[in-house]
Every structure is written in structure tokens, then in C-alpha cells.
Amino acid sequence: TYLPVLPHVAWLGVRHGGLAKCTAANPALPAGGFVGESKSAILEGLGPEHPEIPDFALLRASDGPDARAERARAFVDADGHLPVVLKPDAGQRGSGVALLARAEDAVRHARELEHDAILQQVVHGPEFGVFWVREPGAERGRVFSVTVKQLPEVVGDGRRTVEELLLDDPRACAMHRAYLAELGQDAEAVLPEGEVRRLVEVGTHARGAIFLDGEHLRTPALEEAVERIASRFEGFHFGRFDVIAPSEEAFAEGVGLRVIELNGVTSESTNVYDPKFSVLAAYRTLWAQWTLAYRIGAANAALGAPTVGLLGILQELRKYRKGQAQHLKLPHEILSRP
């Protein structure tokens, strides 16, 4: 899928004096957030004391099982912290992410961790992606794109199982393996007529969430709210916020936004997955995104921001892939529904 993007990236590398220039796009993040950036460090950079950042706790592998279990217990015992999300501190595309509704599950998995992870307060409401950029020297940034994330669901008819319902859906059937992995034994349940069952609980495209263009929700109020959040993170210029809001209306008004993650230079402008866009239109967006990444990276590098060479990127990718293998040991399914 990305083959048509690679020649454009190569040309940008020649134009801006090196393929690594994009790694200077975000001086606040290692390698600009190319791969394996720490979720907890990013949330700290955004200011966990601010209401837009849900509560979270870092579970360090080096602390030992008892210390991790104690920290997990203290976190889930706090008011409003169940259910919680367990996710790798350095992970992408929803790998190793699980929703846990029982304190004993959180404590047990905290003990078993072999890599750093975070527990995060669950925030209820629709999820969105907001791609934001600010060129060095500019007074303000701008929203590059908005994505609406839909969690697919089926409606019971009193006769068919959840698996039969999703296989009969013209879109859901294409991701049936991912959905069955999420559902586990719930796939065999026969839903009463009219009962709705979500097929996935994580707003990640790789795990079955549906991404649609949210340009109709872009407003001055939204841009102002995102600007306020992004400008607190010194050294951040380019990336995508994953945001939950009480409703689409509240999101458009910039009210009640909660940032659950922020991704760096290899973020996608995820609105391109909307079926309304042609393949060519999607590539135009990706080309424009990478043009900005290199332009911002080159400008930051000229101001003294460090870049990471090809060898450094390969080392980070190797470390990330090793971590991915460990992430598979985390619960992929929902262990206990709230």
C-alpha cells in the first residue's frame, strides 16, 4: 500500500539534505516519534495535571512484579478508575491493548508484564483523530485533518449468533478474523432481537475500527482547543491526537476533549481510510503529510534539533519488533466486560 509513497519520501530526503531530516520534526520525542515512543512520556509532556489528560499509571518492568502489582492495585482502587485500559508503553496499531473491568485482572497482568506498560482510565464517548502541525517560527499550528472513529456493531435478531451476524454484514465480514479474536466466546452468543453488540472495543484500524473523514466537525472552537493542548508540549510540531469527547457536538465545540494518545512523525492522517476517498486522493493526502514532515524536520534541524540516522532508526525498529513479540503475551481479548 505504501509503495507509491516511498519515491516521494526519497525525493523529499534528497531535497532536504537527508532521509533522516523527518526525525527532527518533533524535538520533544526520540527520533521525532518515528517508532517506539513512550506513551507515558508523551502524556507527561502534555501535562497530566490538565483535565484533558486521563489518569494513567506507568508499570515499569524493571520494578519487579510486587511493585507493579502494588501500583496497579493503588491505581484501580482510586475513584472512577475501573474499567481500565492496559497498553504497552511503547506500542502501535492497538497491539497488546486490552480493556479490563476487574481489579484482579489488572493486578494479575501487572505481575506478568515483561515490558513497560501503562494502565489508563477509560474515557467514555466517541473517539476522533486530530492531525495537527505547526511549522517552526509560526505563532500557531493548524489542524491538518480530522477523523471520526466508529466502533462497528451488529444488531441481534433472536436467531443468529454474533458470528453469523457479522459474516452477513457486507463490511464487517472483511475483518471477521480480527472481530472473532476480540469477541472470543461471545461470538457464539445469540443476541435477542434489537440488542446491539460492539465487535471491537479499541479505536484502532488494525483491530477493526472504521475510520471516516471528519472535516464537517472542524470549527474555530475545535482548532482553538487543540491549539491550547498542543502548545503546552514544547518541541512538538507534527502528529495525531487520539481524542475522546462526550459527543460529536461537544467535539466540534472543543468541549470536554480527553487526549488518550499522541503519535509522532509516523502518524497517519487516518481520514484517508474513508471509502468516499479515491485511492489517488488518499495518496495526495499522504504525500502532503510527508512533505510537511520533512519541511518541519529540516527547519528544526537548521535550528539545532538532532536527527537520527538510518542506523539509529533500524536499531529502534529492531527494539520495537522485539517489544511487539512481548506484547502478544498481553490479553488481546476483553477479559471482563464492564
C-alpha positions as CSV (number, residue, x, y, z in Angstrom):
1,T,0.0,0.0,0.0
2,Y,2.8,2.4,0.8
3,L,4.9,1.7,-2.2
4,P,3.7,4.8,-4.1
5,V,4.7,6.9,-1.1
6,L,8.3,5.7,-0.9
7,P,9.6,7.5,-4.1
8,H,8.1,10.8,-2.8
9,V,9.8,10.3,0.6
10,A,13.1,9.6,-1.2
11,W,12.7,12.8,-3.2
12,L,12.0,14.7,0.0
13,G,15.1,13.3,1.5
14,V,17.2,14.5,-1.4
15,R,15.5,17.9,-1.4
16,H,16.0,18.5,2.3
17,G,19.5,17.0,2.7
18,G,18.9,13.5,4.0
19,L,16.2,10.9,4.7
20,A,16.7,11.4,8.4
21,K,15.5,15.0,8.4
22,C,12.0,14.0,9.3
23,T,13.2,12.6,12.6
24,A,13.8,16.3,13.7
25,A,10.1,17.1,13.2
26,N,9.4,16.7,16.9
27,P,12.5,17.5,19.0
28,A,10.5,16.6,22.1
29,L,10.3,13.0,21.0
30,P,13.1,10.5,20.4
31,A,13.6,10.3,16.6
32,G,10.6,12.6,16.3
33,G,8.3,9.8,17.3
34,F,9.4,7.6,14.4
35,V,8.8,4.4,16.3
36,G,8.6,3.1,19.8
37,E,8.0,6.4,21.6
38,S,6.9,6.3,25.2
39,K,3.2,6.9,25.7
40,S,3.7,7.8,29.3
41,A,6.4,10.3,28.5
42,I,4.2,12.0,25.9
43,L,1.3,12.2,28.3
44,E,3.7,13.8,30.9
45,G,4.8,16.3,28.2
46,L,1.1,17.2,27.6
47,G,0.6,17.9,31.3
48,P,-1.1,15.2,33.3
49,E,-2.4,17.8,35.7
50,H,-4.6,19.2,33.0
51,P,-8.2,17.9,32.7
52,E,-7.7,16.9,29.0
53,I,-5.3,14.1,30.1
54,P,-7.0,11.0,31.6
55,D,-5.3,9.5,34.7
56,F,-2.7,6.8,34.0
57,A,0.0,4.8,35.8
58,L,3.3,3.6,34.4
59,L,4.2,0.0,35.2
60,R,7.9,-0.5,34.8
61,A,9.2,-4.0,34.0
62,S,12.4,-3.2,36.0
63,D,10.4,-2.5,39.2
64,G,9.6,-6.2,39.7
65,P,6.2,-8.0,40.0
66,D,5.3,-7.0,43.5
67,A,5.9,-3.3,43.0
68,R,4.0,-3.4,39.7
69,A,1.1,-5.2,41.4
70,E,1.0,-2.7,44.2
71,R,1.0,0.2,41.8
72,A,-1.8,-1.4,39.7
73,R,-3.8,-2.0,42.8
74,A,-3.5,1.6,44.0
75,F,-4.5,2.9,40.6
76,V,-7.6,0.7,40.1
77,D,-8.7,1.3,43.7
78,A,-8.9,5.1,43.0
79,D,-12.3,6.6,42.3
80,G,-13.5,6.1,38.8
81,H,-10.6,4.0,37.6
82,L,-12.5,0.9,36.6
83,P,-12.6,-0.3,34.0
84,V,-9.0,0.5,32.9
85,V,-7.1,0.1,29.7
86,L,-3.8,-1.9,29.7
87,K,-1.5,-1.0,26.9
88,P,2.3,-1.2,26.2
89,D,4.2,2.0,27.0
90,A,5.8,1.7,23.5
91,G,3.3,0.2,21.0
92,Q,1.4,1.0,17.9
93,R,-1.7,-0.1,16.0
94,G,-3.5,-1.4,19.1
95,S,-1.0,-4.1,19.7
96,G,-1.3,-5.6,23.2
97,V,-4.2,-3.2,24.2
98,A,-7.0,-4.7,26.4
99,L,-9.9,-3.4,28.4
100,L,-10.0,-4.8,32.0
101,A,-13.1,-4.4,34.1
102,R,-11.9,-6.2,37.3
103,A,-9.2,-5.1,39.7
104,E,-7.8,-8.7,40.0
105,D,-7.2,-8.8,36.2
106,A,-5.2,-5.6,36.3
107,V,-3.1,-6.7,39.2
108,R,-2.5,-10.2,37.7
109,H,-1.3,-8.8,34.4
110,A,0.8,-6.2,36.1
111,R,2.7,-9.0,37.8
112,E,3.2,-10.9,34.5
113,L,4.5,-8.0,32.4
114,E,7.8,-8.4,30.7
115,H,7.9,-4.8,29.3
116,D,6.9,-1.3,30.4
117,A,3.1,-0.8,30.2
118,I,0.5,1.7,31.3
119,L,-2.9,1.5,33.0
120,Q,-5.1,4.3,31.8
121,Q,-8.5,5.5,32.9
122,V,-11.3,4.6,30.5
123,V,-13.0,7.6,28.9
124,H,-16.5,7.1,27.5
125,G,-17.7,8.7,24.3
126,P,-17.0,8.7,20.6
127,E,-13.3,8.7,19.5
128,F,-11.6,11.0,17.0
129,G,-8.2,11.6,15.4
130,V,-6.9,15.1,15.0
131,F,-3.8,15.6,13.0
132,W,-2.0,18.8,14.0
133,V,1.0,20.6,12.6
134,R,2.9,23.7,13.5
135,E,5.9,24.9,11.4
136,P,8.9,26.3,13.4
137,G,8.6,30.0,13.9
138,A,4.8,30.1,13.3
139,E,2.7,31.7,16.0
140,R,0.0,29.0,15.7
141,G,-0.4,25.5,14.4
142,R,-3.3,24.2,12.3
143,V,-5.4,21.1,12.1
144,F,-4.4,19.1,9.1
145,S,-7.2,16.6,9.2
146,V,-10.0,15.2,11.4
147,T,-11.0,11.5,11.6
148,V,-14.2,10.1,13.1
149,K,-13.6,6.6,14.6
150,Q,-16.6,4.2,14.6
151,L,-16.6,1.0,16.6
152,P,-18.5,-1.5,14.4
153,E,-21.5,-3.3,15.9
154,V,-24.2,-5.8,15.0
155,V,-27.9,-5.9,16.0
156,G,-29.4,-9.1,17.2
157,D,-32.4,-10.8,15.5
158,G,-33.1,-13.5,18.1
159,R,-32.0,-16.3,15.8
160,R,-28.4,-15.8,14.6
161,T,-25.1,-15.8,16.6
162,V,-22.9,-12.8,16.7
163,E,-20.5,-14.5,14.3
164,E,-23.3,-15.2,11.8
165,L,-24.5,-11.6,12.0
166,L,-21.0,-10.2,11.3
167,L,-20.4,-12.6,8.5
168,D,-23.7,-11.3,6.9
169,D,-22.6,-7.7,7.2
170,P,-21.1,-6.5,3.8
171,R,-18.3,-4.6,5.6
172,A,-17.7,-6.4,8.8
173,C,-17.2,-9.7,7.0
174,A,-13.9,-8.4,5.6
175,M,-12.5,-8.1,9.1
176,H,-14.1,-11.2,10.6
177,R,-10.9,-12.7,11.9
178,A,-10.0,-9.6,13.8
179,Y,-13.5,-9.3,15.2
180,L,-13.6,-13.0,16.3
181,A,-10.3,-12.6,18.1
182,E,-11.8,-9.6,20.0
183,L,-15.1,-11.4,20.8
184,G,-13.8,-14.8,21.9
185,Q,-16.7,-17.0,23.2
186,D,-19.1,-14.0,22.8
187,A,-19.1,-14.8,19.1
188,E,-21.3,-17.8,19.8
189,A,-24.0,-15.9,21.6
190,V,-27.4,-15.5,20.1
191,L,-28.5,-11.9,20.6
192,P,-32.1,-11.0,21.5
193,E,-33.9,-9.1,18.8
194,G,-32.7,-5.4,18.8
195,E,-29.8,-5.9,21.2
196,V,-26.6,-4.2,20.0
197,R,-23.2,-5.8,20.4
198,R,-19.9,-4.0,19.6
199,L,-17.4,-6.1,17.6
200,V,-14.3,-4.2,18.9
201,E,-13.6,-2.0,21.9
202,V,-10.4,-0.4,20.7
203,G,-10.4,2.5,18.2
204,T,-7.6,1.1,16.1
205,H,-7.9,0.5,12.4
206,A,-5.8,-2.6,12.5
207,R,-8.2,-4.2,15.0
208,G,-11.4,-3.4,13.1
209,A,-12.4,0.2,13.9
210,I,-13.9,2.1,11.0
211,F,-12.3,5.5,10.1
212,L,-14.3,8.2,8.4
213,D,-13.4,11.7,7.4
214,G,-14.4,14.3,10.0
215,E,-13.9,17.5,8.1
216,H,-17.5,18.5,8.8
217,L,-16.6,18.8,12.5
218,R,-13.7,21.2,12.0
219,T,-14.6,24.5,13.7
220,P,-12.7,27.5,15.0
221,A,-13.6,26.3,18.5
222,L,-12.1,22.9,17.9
223,E,-8.9,24.4,16.4
224,E,-8.6,26.7,19.4
225,A,-9.0,23.8,21.9
226,V,-6.4,21.6,20.1
227,E,-4.0,24.6,19.8
228,R,-4.3,25.1,23.6
229,I,-3.4,21.4,24.3
230,A,-0.6,21.1,21.7
231,S,1.1,24.3,22.5
232,R,1.8,23.1,26.1
233,F,4.1,20.4,24.7
234,E,7.3,22.2,23.9
235,G,9.1,20.7,21.0
236,F,6.0,19.0,19.5
237,H,5.2,20.1,15.9
238,F,3.7,17.3,14.0
239,G,1.4,14.4,14.9
240,R,-2.0,13.0,15.6
241,F,-4.0,13.2,18.7
242,D,-6.4,10.4,19.6
243,V,-9.2,12.2,21.4
244,I,-12.5,11.2,23.1
245,A,-15.3,13.6,23.6
246,P,-18.8,13.4,25.2
247,S,-20.4,13.7,21.7
248,E,-19.7,14.9,18.2
249,E,-21.3,18.2,19.0
250,A,-19.1,18.6,22.1
251,F,-16.0,17.7,20.0
252,A,-16.8,20.3,17.3
253,E,-17.2,22.9,20.1
254,G,-13.9,21.8,21.6
255,V,-15.6,20.9,24.9
256,G,-14.7,18.0,27.1
257,L,-11.8,16.7,25.0
258,R,-9.7,13.9,26.5
259,V,-6.4,13.0,24.9
260,I,-5.7,9.3,25.3
261,E,-2.7,9.2,23.0
262,L,-0.5,11.3,20.8
263,N,1.5,9.9,17.9
264,G,4.6,11.4,16.3
265,V,6.2,11.8,12.9
266,T,5.0,8.4,11.5
267,S,1.3,9.2,12.4
268,E,-1.2,8.7,9.6
269,S,-3.8,11.2,8.5
270,T,-6.3,8.5,9.1
271,N,-9.2,10.1,7.3
272,V,-7.8,8.6,4.1
273,Y,-9.4,5.3,5.1
274,D,-12.9,6.8,4.4
275,P,-14.4,4.9,1.5
276,K,-15.5,8.1,0.0
277,F,-12.0,9.0,-1.0
278,S,-10.4,7.6,-4.1
279,V,-7.0,5.9,-3.9
280,L,-5.4,8.9,-5.7
281,A,-7.0,11.3,-3.2
282,A,-5.7,9.2,-0.3
283,Y,-2.2,9.2,-1.8
284,R,-2.3,13.0,-2.3
285,T,-3.0,13.4,1.4
286,L,-0.2,11.1,2.4
287,W,2.2,12.9,0.1
288,A,1.2,16.2,1.6
289,Q,1.6,14.8,5.1
290,W,5.2,13.7,4.4
291,T,6.0,16.9,2.6
292,L,5.1,18.7,5.9
293,A,7.1,16.2,8.0
294,Y,10.3,16.9,6.0
295,R,9.8,20.6,5.8
296,I,9.3,20.9,9.5
297,G,12.1,18.5,10.3
298,A,14.5,20.3,8.1
299,A,13.6,23.7,9.7
300,N,14.0,22.2,13.2
301,A,17.4,20.7,12.2
302,A,18.6,24.1,10.9
303,L,17.7,25.4,14.4
304,G,19.9,22.7,16.0
305,A,17.4,19.9,16.6
306,P,19.1,16.5,16.4
307,T,18.3,13.9,13.7
308,V,18.6,10.2,13.9
309,G,20.4,8.4,11.1
310,L,19.4,5.3,9.3
311,L,21.3,3.0,11.6
312,G,19.6,4.6,14.6
313,I,16.2,4.1,13.0
314,L,17.0,0.4,12.3
315,Q,18.0,-0.1,15.9
316,E,14.8,1.5,17.1
317,L,12.8,-0.7,14.7
318,R,14.6,-3.8,16.0
319,K,13.8,-2.9,19.5
320,Y,10.2,-2.2,18.7
321,R,9.8,-5.5,16.9
322,K,11.2,-7.3,19.9
323,G,8.7,-5.5,22.1
324,Q,5.9,-6.4,19.7
325,A,6.6,-10.1,20.3
326,Q,6.3,-9.5,24.1
327,H,3.0,-7.5,23.5
328,L,1.4,-10.7,22.2
329,K,1.5,-12.1,25.8
330,L,-0.8,-9.4,26.9
331,P,-4.6,-10.2,26.8
332,H,-5.8,-9.4,23.3
333,E,-9.4,-10.0,24.1
334,I,-11.6,-8.2,26.6
335,L,-11.2,-10.3,29.8
336,S,-14.2,-8.9,31.6
337,R,-16.8,-6.6,30.2
338,P,-17.9,-3.6,32.3
